[in-house]
């Protein structure tokens, strides 16, 4: 992706040069000043390069720029900036020129350990005004198979055919029904595509396979809709702070962050035999919140792909924005 971003940047520079040339029309100049997909990707490339170099002075910052890591406001240069070794090979991008925003999912090596990294940037006149980062570390005890994240599913970077596109409002509605379906234990209100696949922290969680052992032994394979209807997620009492931050109309992607509140007092079907949680470290077994850093691929108004990083936080933690 790095070489691709550099070639994109070179093309953008050529456009800017043409716009500044004598005789360039006002329309050309205005187009050159817009920060479209290539420009947004280059801003993200600049950020990641500076991060790996541990040098925030390389960044073009807007006045009053804000930086958070895992919901906490930090000084730029703190947190992962001090501990990152390098980036991994996994990359997934989305861009929203209208909202002046770009999103990156990737992996990072931090003090020799594999971690998940997501970044949201928003610019003002090509200077970074909002930097929201998420680092999911194995030490948190969160579920996932980080090592499987080597290359992203190519469907994420494929533009939708015109007939498959819907309005920005319809894209957000489709994603919002997903969270309503979790709260209500009702998959029938969610516009799932028949081929919907969900990946969370590198692990495919829908469709799920049959459980042969452990606390879930005997549970059949399920689609995402069937999981919702099984009431398996009833321990998620509320999905709050629903922040829809980027709509990539060309590729059909909705990105946002969402807080899942787990009060720890909602028994799941797995508690039935003993009255106790099968796993005292399970998210259902004690008060906690998970911040879900989630992207939806919306095709013909339906949820075709779902990709999420899941970050474990204190109960009722706010997103910091």
N, C-alpha and C positions, 0 to 999 in steps of 0.2 A: 504493500500500500504506500510505503514511503516514496518509492520511485514514481508511482502513479500520481501522488500528490504533487511532487516536484514538477512533473510534466504538465499537470493541470495549472500549476502556478505560472509556469513559463507561458502557457497560452494566455492566461489572464494578463500577464505583463504586456504581451503583444497587443492585446485589446486596449489596454490603458494608453500605450504609446500611440496607437492609431487615433485614439480619441483626443489626445493632446496635440496632434499634428495640425499644421495650418489648414484651415478649411474644414476641420471636423465639425459636424453638425451638433446642435445642442442636444439632439436625441442621442447621438453617439456618446457624448460626454456624460449625459445622465445615465446611460446604460453602463458606462465604464465605472461610474461611482457606486452603482448597486453592488451589493455583496451577495452573489448568487452561490450555487452549490460549490463550485470550484473554490471560490474565495473563502467560504465557510470551512471547507475541508483544510485549506491552507492555514487558517487561524488555529484549527485543532492541531495540525501538524506542528506549528510553532509552539503551541503549549506543551505538547508531548516531548518535543526536542528539549525545551527548557527544563521540563520536569526531570528528565533523565540526566541532564547536565547539572542538576541541583542549582540552577541559576535563574531565579525569577526576573532578574534585571533584563533578560532578553525579551520579555513580553511587552507588547503595546497595550498599556493599561489606560482605561478611562478614569477620570477623576472620581474618587469615591468607590472604586471597584471593590466588590465583596467576594470573599473566598470562604467556602465551607468544606469541611471533610467530615462525612458521616454526621451531618446536621449541625456540627459545631463550627462557629465562626473562628477562624484562625488567621494568623498573620501569614501572608503568602510567603512560602519558603519553609513553613513548619509542616509537621505530619509526614506524609509520604515523601515530600520533597527531600527530607533528610535521610530516608532509609531505602529508597528505590535503587536497585542495581541496573535493571533494564526492563524493557517491555517484552512480552511474549509475542507469539505469532498470531494469536486470535485477534481479529478486528471486525467490528460491525459499526457502520456509520448511518446517521440520518441527518437531514438538513431541512431547515424551514426558513427560506429567505424572508418571508413575510414577517416572522417573529424575530428575525436576525439571530437565529439560534442554530447550534449544531451539537450533536450528541455522539459520543464514542463509547463503545463497549470493548474491553480488551482484557488482557492479563498482564501481570507484572511480577517480576522477581524482586522481593523485598528482603534484604538481609539473607539471601539464599533460599527463601521460601516462596512458593507460588501463592499469589493472591489474585483476586478479581478486582478490576478497576473500571469504573464508569465515570465519564466526565460530561457535564453540560456547560456549554459556553454561550453567552449572549453578548453581542457587541453593540457599541455605539460608534458609528462612523469608523468601523474597523478597529476599534479599541475595546478591549475586554472589559465589560462592565459587571458581568456576573460569572463566577466560576464556582460551580457546584460539583463536588467530587465525592465518590463513594469507593471505599476500599473494604472488600469483604475478605477477612482473614480466617484461616482454618481454626485458629485458636478460639474463635467465638463459639464453636460447637455447632454452627449452622450446617444444614444438610447440603449436599452437592458432591459432584465429582469434577473438581476443578481441572484435572489433568486431561479431560476429554475435549477441552476447548482449545482446538488448534486452528480450525478454519470455520468460518461462519457458513450457514446454509446460504447458497447463492441466491435463493429467492428474495432475500432481504435487499439486495442491490439491484434487482430487476424491476424496471419501471412497469407499472400496470398498463394494460391496454386501455384506451379511452373508454371503452364500454364497461370496464371493471371499476372505474373511478366513481366515487360519490363525494358529496360535499364535505367540507371540513367538519361541519356540525354533525353530519351523519356518521363520520368516522369516530368522533368523540362519543356520540350516543352509543355506538356499538361497544366501545370499550367500557363505558360507564355501566352498561347492562351486565357486563361481566362481574363487576363488583357488587351490583345489586343482587345478582344471582348467588354470589357467595353469602351475602348477608341473609338472604331469604332461603337458602338451601334449595334453590330452584333453577335448574339448568335450562328449563324450557323457555325462560324469558331472555336467554342469551343467544345472540345470532352466531352460533358456532358454525363454521364451515364443516362439512362432513369429513374433510381431511385435516382438521385442526391438529397441530402438534404444539405442545408447550414444553419449553426447556427452562429449568430453574437452576441457577448455579452450576450449569453444565450437565445436569441430569435431566433426562426426559421423564416428566411427571404425568404427561397425558399425550396419547393414550398410555395407560399403565398396563403392566403385565400382571398375570396372576401371581398372588403371593403364596409361595410354597411353604414358608416357615415364618417363625417369629410371631409377634402380636397380631399381625394381619393375615396369618395363615388361613387359607380358604377363600380369601377375597378374590373374586374373578377379575379378569382384565376389564378395564373401563375406559370409555372415552371421557373427555372433559365434561360433557353434558351429564353423563351417567355418574361421574364423581360428585357433581353438585347435587344431583337428585338423591344420591345415597346418604346425604346429610353428613358426609365425612368431614366437612369443613365447618360444622356448627360451632366449633370452639373459637372460630374467628367471629367475634361478636359484632365488630364494626370495622368498616373500611373508611377511614377518615382522611382529611387533608388530601383530597383528590386533586392533584396538580397536573393539569394537561399543559405541557410546556412546549411541545413541538409537534407540528403536523407536516409530515413530508408527503405532499400531495402526489408528487410524481411516482414515488415508490410505494405509496399507500401505507405509511407508517405513522402511528400515533405513539408518542413517548410521554411518559410522566412518572411521577413518584407518588406513592400511596402508602398510608400507614395502616397496618393491620393490627387491631387491638385484640390481645388474647388475655382475658381476665383470669384465666387459670381455674375457674370454678364451673366450667361447662363440660360435663362428662361426655366423652365420645363413646361410640359403640364398643370400643376396645376395653373400656373400663367395666363392662357389664359383669364379667365373671367374678372379679374380686372387689369391685368398688374402688380400686386404686389405679392410677395411670400405669400402663405397662412399662413406661420409661419415664423416670423422674426428671429427665432432661428434655423431654418432648416439649414442643412449644405449647401444647395444650395443658401442661401440668403445672404451670406457675405463671404469674402475671408478667407479661412482656409485650413488646411491640416489635413488629418487623417492618422495616421500610422496604417496599418493593419498588425496585428501579426497573420499570417494565416498558416493553415495546410490543405493540400489536401490529401485525400486517393485516390490513383490512382489504379484502378482495370482494368486489361486488356487494359491499355492505356487510360482509361476514368476517368473523375472526378466523383467519387462515393459519397464521403462525403467532405464537406468543413466546417472547424471550424475556427472562427476568433475572436480575441479580437480587438476592434476598439478604438484607443486613439486619442482624439482631441488635435491638436497642432496649433501653429501660422502658417499663410500662408507661404509656401515655406520653412518650417522647414526641416533641414536635419536630417538623422537618427543618427548622432553622431559617426559613424564608417567609 
